[in-house]
Structure formats: structure tokens, C-alpha cells
């Protein structure tokens, strides 16, 4: 029984950690969108996820929209991935990075939002 409770707890913690800054306040979404619109590209890297696949997106457009229920907002990027495919991706700002002198800097932390990035990418070019 204790093992089952521990497994359920770890699952819940993992799920909660995975979506830290996906649904945020309108003020946070506005601040993040204004900042991200100045970036040519962003790095998507989830250091808290089992798979640490990284993706560089060339930014075409940054926006935000209200989530279902209308209480929170979600920032998204419209851009071009490494394969040249146009994508629209909702962003969890805890796992979005921008380039500053070839280093990957976490957007959520940079903007002063509370988040845990778990594992940082080594650089913007080499996650």
C-alpha cells in the first residue's frame, strides 16, 4: 500500500513539475510575449522531462491567448523548426531559452517567474 501511495505521489509531482509556466496570468503572458518578440530564435528544452529533446525554433510570431475556462493565458510561438516546417507551439516558459552570447538563458527565470528548470542545456547550440 505504501508503495502505491509513493508511486501516485511521484507521478503527481512529475506532472506538476512538467507544466510550471504553461498557463500563466495575463500580465505574465504580456511580459513574456513582449520579451520573446525581440528574439530571432528560441530553444525549447525540458530539463524535467524524461526525454531531453531540444528544438530550436526560428521565431516568426509570438502571441498569447486565453486558455479554456478563461482564467489563465498561454504564450505561443509561430515559427520554423530545424526541418523547415512551420509550427505553432504553446510554450511553458520554464523550458524556453533565449541566446545571450552563445549561452542558453531560461526565459521564465530571466523574467523573474518562479520555476525549476531541473537540468539546463549546455549551450544554445548544444543542448
C-alpha positions in Angstrom: 0.0 0.0 0.0 2.8 2.4 0.9 4.4 1.7 -2.5 1.2 2.5 -4.3 0.9 5.8 -2.4 4.6 6.7 -3.2 4.1 5.9 -6.9 1.0 8.1 -7.1 2.8 10.9 -5.3 5.8 10.8 -7.6 3.5 10.7 -10.7 1.7 13.8 -9.4 4.9 15.7 -8.7 6.2 14.8 -12.1 3.1 16.1 -13.8 3.1 19.3 -11.8 6.8 19.9 -12.5 6.3 19.4 -16.2 3.8 22.3 -16.6 5.2 25.1 -14.4 4.7 28.2 -16.6 2.4 26.9 -19.3 -0.8 28.6 -18.0 0.1 32.0 -16.5 -1.5 35.3 -15.7 -2.3 37.9 -18.4 0.4 40.2 -17.0 3.0 37.4 -17.2 1.9 36.4 -20.7 2.1 40.0 -21.9 5.5 40.5 -20.3 6.8 37.2 -21.8 5.4 37.9 -25.3 6.9 41.4 -25.4 10.3 39.9 -24.5 10.1 36.9 -26.8 9.1 39.1 -29.8 12.7 40.5 -29.7 14.3 37.1 -30.2 15.2 35.7 -33.6 15.1 32.2 -32.3 14.3 30.3 -29.1 15.4 26.9 -27.7 12.8 24.6 -26.3 14.4 22.2 -23.8 12.5 20.4 -21.0 15.2 19.5 -18.4 12.5 18.0 -16.1 11.2 15.6 -18.8 12.3 12.0 -19.3 13.3 12.8 -22.9 15.6 15.8 -23.1 14.9 16.5 -26.8 15.8 20.1 -27.7 14.3 22.1 -30.5 15.4 25.4 -31.9 12.6 27.5 -33.4 13.2 30.5 -35.7 10.6 33.0 -34.4 8.1 34.3 -36.9 5.4 35.4 -34.4 4.9 35.4 -30.6 1.4 35.7 -29.2 -0.7 34.7 -26.2 -4.3 33.6 -25.8 -6.7 32.7 -23.1 -6.9 29.1 -22.0 -10.1 27.0 -21.8 -12.0 28.3 -18.8 -10.7 31.9 -19.3 -8.8 32.1 -16.1 -5.2 31.8 -17.5 -3.2 32.7 -20.6 -0.8 30.7 -22.7 2.1 32.1 -24.7 2.8 30.5 -28.1 5.3 30.7 -30.9 4.7 30.5 -34.6 8.0 29.7 -36.3 10.1 27.4 -38.3 11.7 24.3 -36.9 15.1 22.8 -37.9 13.4 20.8 -40.7 12.0 24.0 -42.3 8.4 23.2 -41.2 6.2 26.0 -39.9 4.9 25.2 -36.4 2.7 26.7 -33.8 3.7 25.6 -30.3 2.3 26.6 -26.9 5.2 27.4 -24.6 5.9 26.5 -21.0 8.3 29.4 -20.1 10.2 27.2 -17.6 11.6 25.3 -20.6 12.1 28.1 -23.1 15.6 29.6 -23.6 17.0 32.6 -25.5 20.5 33.1 -26.7 22.8 35.5 -24.9 26.4 35.3 -26.0 26.0 31.7 -27.2 24.6 30.7 -23.8 21.1 29.5 -23.3 19.3 31.6 -20.7 15.9 30.5 -19.3 13.1 32.9 -20.2 11.0 32.1 -17.0 13.9 32.8 -14.7 15.1 35.8 -16.6 11.7 37.4 -16.4 11.5 36.7 -12.6 8.9 33.9 -12.7 9.2 31.1 -10.1 10.2 27.9 -11.8 12.6 24.9 -11.6 14.5 24.2 -14.9 15.9 20.9 -13.5 18.7 20.5 -16.0 20.0 23.3 -18.1 21.2 22.9 -21.7 24.9 23.1 -22.1 24.6 25.9 -24.6 22.1 27.4 -27.1 23.6 25.3 -29.9 24.3 22.1 -28.0 21.6 21.0 -25.6 
